[in-house]
């Protein structure tokens, strides 16, 4: 039976500072006039949770919602949870609906885990992105969380675009924690960034400086970097964020942990924005010094992998473009043409394998500004595969081995890369690519 007053947003989940013991659930109802912590009955809004599967023997805990900074937003924090445990929960807004979530393993343990990544979903009323959420649920039902690489909202100042995101994710977000980095479209100005931080309750280090934080999940340490610097300078980190990043990389480096960096703006890419020298100057030395395993980003609307410093004794770093989250309408098909001199690399088609196709040419009338974003020697030496198709990434980590899959809209695996952790036997070999479709 259709709801008379459906939940406008959520509930949606995110981890607290310790993902093994803390979960945050938020939801925004259509009853904003009643106040942000008031339910339809006029009483204080609440959330109840209990260990899943215990039935009538379960001990139910109720937590009251706190006041959100957006009208109608309810925020609840579940703490002192048991690591690696499935919980059920329900909210006062719709107490007959029960959802589940799972806490992370104890930090530092080798418990296998899985997550999905995608960027640049560009949610708005006329761009239905629900297919991505359906595919992630159906094709990788066991994944533990979803990492958003920015620009999941087309215009962060437009409430309708935020509503569209939560509408399209309504069947997915209540059960899958989402951890994000800010992008230029959803957080690229002070007003957009404000709405972003009012919506996502991530464990920010200093919200005034940027939406950056770190998460320890099993045997991985994941850095969520704000390349918009609280809606200000883009794309390199400000001094405070850089110092925090370098200090914490030093803390966790060479400690038998996977090290992942997530951000929105690209470092290496043959797509629309190309290879950014400023980002290269900032991040490649950090990756070399601290043996970073992988850097994931979007901004360019396609999939592409570069295995940089693969000849190093510790095995090098994967730089991965994962910005094909907006459907066919947002994939950068234009880079198959010159676009009046703005294309940095003209792709031969929807697939680019530099080992097979060579480094793509520049246009005959390329502008000086566009040429500055070519890095042909790096592209030739490190690029593995690029794909101009809607897709998302599925990552599975088990001990010192990670499987990365680029999965398309028909469920096809375009690219399956299996690698060891940097410093733990990582080495490039043709057998590292289990699947490679380059047509």
C-alpha positions in Angstrom: 0.0 0.0 0.0 1.5 3.4 -1.0 2.7 5.6 1.9 0.8 8.8 2.4 3.9 10.6 3.6 7.0 8.8 2.5 10.4 9.3 4.1 12.0 12.0 2.0 15.6 10.8 2.6 16.7 7.4 3.9 17.2 6.1 6.4 20.8 6.2 5.3 23.9 4.9 7.1 27.5 5.9 7.7 30.2 4.7 10.0 31.4 6.6 13.0 35.1 7.0 13.8 35.4 3.3 14.7 33.3 1.4 12.1 33.5 -1.7 14.2 31.5 -0.2 17.1 29.7 2.8 15.8 27.0 3.4 13.2 25.1 6.6 12.4 21.6 6.4 10.9 19.9 9.5 9.5 16.6 10.2 7.9 14.6 13.2 6.7 10.9 13.0 6.7 8.3 15.1 4.8 7.1 16.4 8.1 9.7 19.1 8.4 7.2 21.5 9.9 7.0 19.3 13.0 10.6 20.0 13.8 13.8 17.9 13.1 13.4 15.6 16.0 9.7 15.1 16.1 7.7 12.2 14.7 4.3 12.2 13.2 2.8 11.4 16.6 4.3 14.5 18.1 6.7 12.6 20.4 10.5 12.6 20.3 11.9 10.7 17.2 13.8 7.6 18.0 15.6 4.5 16.5 15.5 1.0 17.9 18.2 -1.6 17.2 19.0 -5.2 18.2 21.1 -8.1 17.1 19.7 -9.6 14.0 18.3 -13.1 14.1 17.7 -13.3 17.9 13.9 -13.0 17.6 12.0 -12.4 20.8 15.1 -13.0 22.8 16.8 -9.9 21.4 17.6 -7.0 23.7 16.3 -3.8 22.1 18.1 -0.6 22.5 16.3 2.7 21.8 18.3 5.9 21.0 16.7 9.4 20.6 17.3 11.4 17.5 19.3 14.6 17.7 18.6 17.8 15.9 19.9 18.0 12.4 21.1 21.2 10.7 18.7 20.6 7.9 14.9 20.9 8.6 13.3 17.6 9.2 16.6 15.7 9.6 16.8 13.0 12.3 20.3 11.8 13.3 21.0 8.8 15.6 24.3 7.4 16.7 24.5 3.7 17.7 27.6 3.1 19.9 29.3 0.2 21.7 28.2 -2.2 19.0 29.8 -5.6 18.7 32.4 -5.8 15.8 31.4 -7.9 12.8 27.8 -8.2 13.8 24.5 -7.9 11.9 21.9 -5.6 13.5 18.3 -4.9 12.7 16.8 -1.4 13.2 13.6 0.6 12.8 12.7 4.2 13.1 9.9 6.0 14.8 8.8 7.5 11.5 8.0 4.1 10.0 8.2 1.6 12.9 6.8 -1.3 10.7 9.9 -1.2 8.4 12.9 -3.1 9.6 16.4 -2.7 8.0 19.7 -4.3 8.7 23.4 -3.3 8.8 26.7 -5.0 9.7 29.5 -3.5 11.8 33.1 -3.7 10.6 35.6 -6.2 11.8 38.1 -5.2 14.6 40.6 -2.8 13.1 43.9 -4.5 12.2 42.5 -7.9 11.7 42.7 -9.9 8.5 39.0 -10.5 8.1 38.0 -10.4 4.4 35.8 -7.5 3.3 34.3 -6.1 0.2 33.3 -2.6 -0.9 32.0 -0.8 -4.0 33.2 2.5 -5.4 31.9 4.9 -8.0 32.0 8.6 -8.5 30.2 11.3 -10.5 26.6 9.9 -10.3 25.3 13.5 -10.8 21.9 12.8 -9.3 19.1 15.1 -10.5 15.4 14.7 -11.2 15.9 13.8 -14.9 18.9 11.4 -14.3 17.7 8.1 -12.8 20.7 6.5 -11.1 18.8 3.8 -9.3 20.3 1.2 -11.7 23.7 1.5 -10.0 22.2 0.8 -6.6 20.2 -2.2 -7.9 23.3 -3.6 -9.6 25.5 -3.2 -6.5 22.9 -5.0 -4.5 22.3 -7.8 -7.0 25.8 -8.5 -8.3 27.8 -8.1 -5.1 25.2 -8.7 -2.3 27.9 -9.3 0.3 29.7 -6.0 0.1 30.2 -4.2 3.4 30.0 -0.5 2.4 29.9 1.9 -0.5 32.5 4.6 -1.1 31.3 7.6 -3.1 34.0 9.5 -5.0 32.3 12.9 -5.1 29.8 14.6 -7.5 27.0 12.2 -6.6 24.8 15.3 -6.6 24.7 17.3 -9.8 24.2 20.7 -8.1 24.8 20.8 -4.4 22.8 24.0 -4.1 19.7 22.5 -5.6 17.5 20.6 -3.0 15.7 18.8 -5.9 19.0 17.1 -6.8 19.6 15.9 -3.2 16.0 14.6 -3.1 16.7 12.7 -6.4 19.7 11.0 -4.9 17.8 9.7 -1.9 14.8 8.8 -4.1 17.0 6.7 -6.4 18.9 5.1 -3.5 15.8 4.4 -1.4 16.1 0.6 -1.7 19.9 0.5 -1.1 20.9 3.2 1.4 19.1 1.8 4.5 21.4 -1.3 4.6 24.7 -0.1 3.1 26.9 2.4 4.9 28.0 5.1 2.6 31.4 6.9 3.1 32.1 9.9 0.8 34.6 12.4 -0.4 33.4 15.9 -1.5 33.3 16.8 -5.2 33.2 20.1 -7.1 29.5 19.6 -8.0 28.2 18.6 -4.6 30.6 20.6 -2.4 32.6 22.9 -4.6 31.5 26.2 -3.0 30.9 27.3 0.6 27.1 26.9 0.3 27.3 23.5 -1.4 29.9 22.3 1.1 27.6 23.4 4.0 24.7 21.4 2.7 27.1 18.4 2.1 28.3 18.4 5.8 24.8 19.0 7.1 23.8 15.8 5.2 26.7 13.4 5.8 27.8 12.8 9.4 31.3 11.5 8.7 34.1 11.7 11.3 35.7 14.8 9.9 39.0 15.9 11.3 38.2 19.6 11.1 34.9 20.4 9.3 36.0 24.0 8.9 39.1 23.0 6.9 37.5 20.3 4.8 35.5 17.1 4.7 38.5 14.8 5.2 38.9 11.9 7.6 40.4 8.4 7.9 38.8 5.0 8.5 40.4 1.8 9.7 38.5 -1.1 8.3 39.9 -4.6 9.0 43.5 -4.6 7.6 43.0 -1.5 5.6 43.4 2.2 6.3 41.3 4.4 4.0 41.9 8.1 3.7 39.0 10.2 2.5 40.5 13.4 1.1 38.7 16.7 0.3 40.0 18.0 -2.9 37.6 21.0 -2.7 39.0 22.1 0.7 35.6 23.0 2.3 34.3 24.5 -0.9 37.4 26.6 -1.6 40.6 25.9 -3.5 40.7 22.9 -5.8 42.2 20.4 -6.3 45.3 20.1 -4.1 45.0 19.8 -0.3 45.4 22.9 1.9 48.3 23.0 4.4 46.3 21.6 7.3 44.9 18.7 5.3 48.3 17.9 3.7 50.0 17.9 7.1 47.3 15.6 8.5 47.6 13.2 5.5 51.4 13.0 5.6 51.5 12.5 9.4 48.9 9.7 9.3 50.5 8.0 6.2 53.7 7.9 8.2 51.8 6.4 11.1 50.3 3.6 9.1 52.9 3.0 6.4 54.8 -0.3 6.4 52.5 -1.7 9.1 51.0 -4.6 7.2 48.0 -2.6 6.2 46.4 -1.8 2.9 46.6 2.0 2.3 44.0 3.5 0.1 43.5 7.2 -0.8 40.1 8.3 -2.0 39.4 11.8 -3.5 37.4 13.4 -6.2 39.8 15.1 -8.6 42.0 13.1 -10.9 45.7 12.5 -10.7 46.3 10.5 -13.9 43.8 10.2 -16.7 43.5 10.2 -20.5 39.9 11.5 -20.1 38.3 14.9 -20.2 40.5 16.5 -17.6 43.7 14.6 -18.3 46.8 14.3 -16.2 47.1 17.0 -13.5 50.7 18.1 -12.9 49.8 19.7 -9.6 48.2 16.5 -8.3 51.2 14.5 -9.6 53.6 16.7 -7.7 51.6 16.3 -4.5 50.6 12.6 -4.5 53.2 10.7 -6.3 56.0 11.4 -3.8 53.6 10.5 -0.9 52.7 7.2 -2.6 56.4 6.4 -3.2 57.5 7.3 0.3 54.6 5.5 2.1 53.9 2.7 -0.4 50.3 3.5 -1.0 48.4 0.6 -2.5 45.8 2.5 -4.5 44.4 5.9 -5.2 40.8 6.1 -6.3 39.1 9.1 -7.8 36.5 10.3 -10.3 36.0 13.8 -11.9 36.7 12.2 -15.3 33.6 10.2 -16.3 35.1 6.8 -17.3 37.1 3.9 -15.9 40.8 3.7 -16.2 43.8 2.1 -14.4 47.4 3.2 -14.2 50.0 1.0 -12.4 52.6 3.5 -11.5 56.1 2.7 -10.1 55.5 -1.0 -10.9 59.3 -1.5 -11.3 59.9 -0.5 -7.7 60.8 -3.2 -5.1 57.6 -2.6 -3.2 55.4 -3.0 -6.3 54.0 0.5 -7.0 50.7 2.2 -6.7 47.4 1.8 -8.6 45.8 5.0 -9.7 42.2 4.3 -10.7 39.6 6.5 -12.4 36.1 5.4 -11.3 33.9 8.3 -12.4 31.4 6.4 -14.7 28.6 6.7 -12.2 26.2 9.0 -14.1 24.9 6.7 -16.8 25.3 7.0 -20.5 24.5 10.6 -20.4 27.5 11.5 -18.3 30.2 9.2 -19.8 32.8 11.3 -21.6 32.1 10.1 -25.1 33.3 13.4 -26.4 36.9 12.4 -26.0 36.6 10.3 -29.1 36.7 13.6 -31.0 38.7 16.7 -30.8 36.1 19.1 -29.3 37.6 22.2 -30.9 41.1 21.5 -29.5 40.0 20.8 -25.9 40.5 17.0 -26.0 43.8 16.0 -24.4 43.8 12.4 -25.7 41.6 11.3 -28.6 40.4 7.8 -27.8 40.1 5.2 -30.7 36.7 4.1 -29.4 35.0 3.2 -26.2 38.0 1.1 -25.1 41.7 2.2 -24.7 44.5 -0.2 -24.0 47.7 1.8 -24.6 49.7 -1.4 -24.8 47.6 -2.4 -27.8 46.4 1.0 -29.3 49.4 3.2 -28.4 49.2 6.6 -26.7 46.2 8.4 -28.1 47.1 11.4 -30.3 46.4 15.0 -29.5 44.1 17.0 -31.8 45.7 19.0 -34.5 44.4 22.2 -33.1 45.0 21.4 -29.4 45.1 24.4 -27.1 48.2 25.1 -25.0 46.0 24.7 -21.9 44.9 21.3 -23.0 48.4 20.1 -23.9 49.6 20.9 -20.4 47.4 18.0 -19.2 49.2 15.4 -21.3 51.8 13.1 -19.6 52.6 10.8 -22.5 55.6 9.1 -20.9 53.7 8.1 -17.8 50.6 7.0 -19.9 52.7 4.8 -22.1 54.6 3.2 -19.2 51.7 2.7 -16.8 48.2 2.6 -18.4 46.4 -0.8 -18.3 42.9 -0.2 -19.6 40.3 2.6 -20.0 36.6 2.1 -20.7 33.9 4.6 -21.7 30.9 2.8 -20.4 28.7 3.2 -17.3 30.3 1.1 -14.5 31.3 0.7 -10.9 34.1 -0.9 -9.0 33.9 -3.9 -6.7 36.9 -4.5 -4.5 37.5 -7.5 -2.3 40.3 -7.7 0.2 41.4 -11.0 1.7 44.7 -10.9 3.6 47.4 -9.6 1.3 45.4 -10.1 -1.9 42.9 -7.7 -3.5 40.5 -8.4 -6.4 39.3 -5.3 -8.3 36.5 -5.6 -10.8 35.0 -3.0 -13.2 31.4 -4.0 -13.7 29.1 -2.7 -16.4 25.4 -2.1 -16.6 24.7 -5.5 -18.1 26.7 -7.2 -15.3 29.7 -7.8 -17.5 33.1 -7.6 -16.0 35.2 -5.4 -18.2 38.4 -5.6 -16.1 39.4 -7.9 -13.3 42.7 -7.1 -11.6 44.2 -9.2 -8.8 47.1 -7.7 -6.9 49.0 -8.3 -3.7 49.6 -5.6 -1.1 52.5 -3.2 -1.7 55.5 -4.6 0.0 53.9 -8.1 0.3 54.9 -9.6 -3.0 53.2 -7.0 -5.3 54.5 -7.3 -8.8 53.1 -6.6 -12.2 52.5 -9.7 -14.4 50.1 -10.4 -17.3 48.4 -12.9 -15.1 47.4 -10.0 -12.7 44.6 -9.2 -15.2 42.1 -12.0 -14.9 39.7 -10.4 -17.3 40.5 -7.6 -19.8 37.9 -6.6 -22.5 39.4 -4.0 -24.9 37.7 -5.1 -28.1 
